[in-house]
Amino acid sequence: MASYVLLEQARDIQALVLDVDGILSDGFVSLTNSGDEIKSFDIRDGLGMKLVQASGMKVIIITGRKSNIVEKRMTDLGVDLIFQGREDKGVALKEACAQLNILPEDCLYMGDDWPDLSAFAIAGMKVTVPNGHVEVRRRADLVTQAMGGRGAVREVCDMLLTSKGTYQALLEKYLRLTH
């Protein structure tokens, strides 16, 4: 569980901003013989994103690559904004914030490699994964226990829900479904 300091820092976060490769996926690019790309997403991360939205936060995707797979999965999840093919993620983060009328300081940005550093520089909270590049880990407020594409986003979502005091109420809804 996150420390008291991290929970305090997370309390005012209004948007969860995620890179895709290495964060929502394992960072591997798998291609079929016909050249089609294959990506895997952890279903727990998807539920975490929906829970974060249910508690009033926005979810934003900023990725350097373009992929129909990402567009489909994020649209299916009801993500608020999707920015693909964006090399300067700091600029994309500023654009997303302007569209949602929030400040970059109100965002938790989760990334794993050098292209994410410009967004790290302006986000209010910075998170990476254990196999994130050393320069990203060095600048992160939190390094998750889980790996990218393997529940790391859910771990962060649970921390955000806990910081906002909504975790238990959301859990209770699922506990009542079993009766």
Secondary structure, 3 states (H helix, E strand, C coil): CCCHHHHHHHCCCCEEEECCCCCCCCCCCEECCCCCEECCCCHHHHHHHHHHHHCCCEEEEECCCCCHHHHHHHHHHCCCEEECCCCCHHHHHHHHHHHHCCCHHHEEEECCCHHHHHHHCCCCEEEECCCCCHHHHHHCCEECCCCCCCCHHHHHHHHHHHHHCCHHHHHHHHHHCCC
